[in-house]
Amino acid sequence: LKVIEELKFERLGAFEYSKEDGTPASKLRGQVPDDVKKDRVSQLMLLQSKISKELNKKLIGNVFDILIENIGNGYALGRTYMDAPEVDCSVKIAGNNFKTGQFVKGKIVSASSYDLAAITVT
């Protein structure tokens, strides 16, 4: 946790180790109990959530080309060049005049741990 806090990864994912039959690691003594694994991943992801929010807030005011991927009722969801599909941040943009696959210029106006909100700019 100290290393994560110091390095401040922009993107980080974690999962619990699980034994795979037939692997050397599955036969090692001293396996970590499931509740300890869950607690460790929870602590790590809570810390990363705070770091992500801090880093995302620094994006407020910046303008990005946003690729529109989904259309909602009165808004669209897209992503910037920094974000992998289905894994990283989404950018929510208010409005009805979007098409899937379209690029729009959006100014980031708010940020949470894993998502951004933008307004269109010309």
C-alpha positions in Angstrom: 0.0 0.0 0.0 2.9 2.4 0.8 4.3 1.8 -2.7 0.9 2.4 -4.4 0.4 5.5 -2.4 3.9 6.8 -3.3 3.8 5.9 -7.1 0.1 7.0 -7.6 -0.7 4.7 -10.6 -3.1 6.3 -13.1 -4.7 2.9 -13.7 -4.5 -0.1 -11.4 -6.5 -3.3 -11.1 -6.2 -6.1 -8.6 -7.6 -9.5 -7.9 -7.4 -12.2 -5.3 -4.9 -15.0 -6.0 -6.7 -18.3 -6.6 -5.1 -21.7 -6.7 -4.9 -23.4 -10.1 -4.8 -27.2 -10.0 -1.6 -28.6 -11.3 0.5 -25.5 -10.8 3.5 -25.4 -8.4 2.0 -22.5 -6.5 -1.1 -24.5 -5.6 1.0 -26.9 -3.6 2.9 -24.3 -1.6 2.4 -24.3 2.2 1.1 -21.3 4.0 -1.7 -20.3 1.6 -3.3 -17.0 2.5 -6.9 -17.4 3.8 -9.7 -16.1 1.5 -10.8 -13.5 4.0 -7.3 -12.0 4.2 -7.1 -12.0 0.4 -10.5 -10.2 0.1 -9.4 -7.6 2.8 -6.1 -6.9 1.0 -7.7 -6.4 -2.3 -10.4 -4.2 -0.7 -7.8 -2.0 1.0 -5.8 -1.7 -2.2 -8.7 -0.7 -4.4 -10.0 1.8 -1.8 -6.6 3.5 -1.9 -6.5 3.4 -5.7 -10.0 4.9 -5.8 -8.8 7.9 -3.8 -5.7 8.2 -6.0 -7.8 8.0 -9.2 -10.1 10.7 -8.0 -7.2 13.0 -7.2 -5.7 12.4 -10.6 -9.0 12.8 -12.5 -9.7 16.1 -10.7 -6.5 17.4 -12.3 -8.2 16.9 -15.7 -11.0 19.4 -15.0 -10.7 22.2 -17.5 -8.9 20.2 -20.1 -10.3 19.6 -23.6 -10.2 16.2 -25.2 -11.4 14.5 -28.3 -14.0 12.0 -27.0 -15.1 9.0 -28.9 -18.8 8.5 -28.5 -19.6 4.8 -27.7 -23.1 4.8 -26.2 -26.1 7.0 -26.4 -28.4 7.5 -23.5 -31.5 9.5 -22.9 -30.2 13.0 -22.9 -26.5 12.1 -22.8 -23.7 10.1 -24.4 -20.9 8.1 -23.0 -17.5 8.1 -24.5 -13.8 7.8 -23.8 -10.6 9.8 -24.4 -7.4 8.5 -25.9 -6.2 7.6 -22.4 -9.0 5.1 -21.8 -9.3 1.4 -22.9 -12.8 0.2 -23.8 -14.8 -1.4 -21.0 -11.9 -1.0 -18.5 -11.1 2.6 -17.9 -12.9 5.9 -17.4 -16.0 6.9 -19.2 -16.8 10.5 -20.1 -20.5 11.5 -19.8 -21.6 14.3 -22.0 -25.0 16.0 -21.8 -27.0 16.3 -25.0 -28.9 14.5 -27.7 -27.0 15.2 -30.9 -24.5 12.5 -30.8 -23.8 9.4 -32.9 -21.9 6.3 -32.0 -18.4 6.4 -33.4 -18.4 10.2 -33.6 -15.6 12.2 -32.1 -16.5 15.4 -30.2 -14.4 17.9 -28.4 -15.3 17.9 -24.7 -14.2 20.0 -21.8 -14.0 18.1 -18.5 -16.2 19.8 -15.9 -16.2 17.2 -13.1 -14.5 14.0 -12.0 -15.0 11.0 -9.8 -12.7 8.1 -9.1 -13.4 6.3 -12.3 -15.6 8.6 -14.5 -15.5 12.1 -16.0 -18.2 14.5 -17.1 -17.7 17.0 -20.0 -19.5 19.6 -22.0 -19.1 20.0 -25.7 -16.9 22.8 -27.0 -16.3 24.0 -30.5 
